[in-house]
Amino acid sequence: MSTVRIQWPDGRNSEHAVGLDWLAAAKAAGVSIPTGCMGGSCGACEIEVNGTIVRACISTVPGSPSGELQVEFSSDPYW
C-alpha cells in the first residue's frame, strides 16, 4: 500500500495511505475539517489539494508523483 506525505494548513505534516478518506486522515493528524451534510452537496468540507478543490466528506487521499500533497482550506463566506 502506498502512502503520501500531507502538509496541512496549520503547518502539520502527516503520512497516510492512498485511498484513506480525507476526514479520517485529518482526524488522525489532529486537524479539523468543517462538515455539513456529509453527502457532498453542501460544500462545507471543501479543501484545496495541490490546487484542486475536493469535498473531503466524499473524497479520498490521492496518490502523488512527488509523494506529497499540500492541503489548504477553501474559504466560503457562508460557512
Secondary structure as GFF3:
##gff-version 3
##sequence-region A 1 79
A	DSSP	beta_strand	3	7	.	.	.	ID=ss1
A	DSSP	beta_strand	13	17	.	.	.	ID=ss2
A	DSSP	alpha_helix	22	29	.	.	.	ID=ss3
A	DSSP	beta_strand	46	49	.	.	.	ID=ss4
A	DSSP	beta_strand	52	55	.	.	.	ID=ss5
A	DSSP	three_ten_helix	56	58	.	.	.	ID=ss6
A	DSSP	beta_strand	68	73	.	.	.	ID=ss7
###
